[in-house]
Amino acid sequence: MVRIVQIRSKCIGCNACVEAASYRWRISRKDGKCTLIGGKEKKGFYSVIVGDDEYENNMQAALHCPVNIIKVEKVK
């Protein structure tokens, strides 16, 4: 299992995460920031648990995020 965490309030809407994993990220039409699809908000952090098959693409999203607001980690 993989946990993806985003601090959405700090997003600048650069679209790097959408290009890396378009099935998990999208740009909001309301504010232009990236949204973690399936993410649940808690104290300003959005997170979702997904299968191991999404690890590589979302790691690329995290690595290419210019403001470093995406964290991807393997969980048990």
Secondary structure, 3 states (H helix, E strand, C coil): CEEEEECHHHCCCCCHHHHHCCCCEEECCCCCCEEECCCEEECCEEEEEECHHHHHHHHHHHHHCCCCCEEEEECC
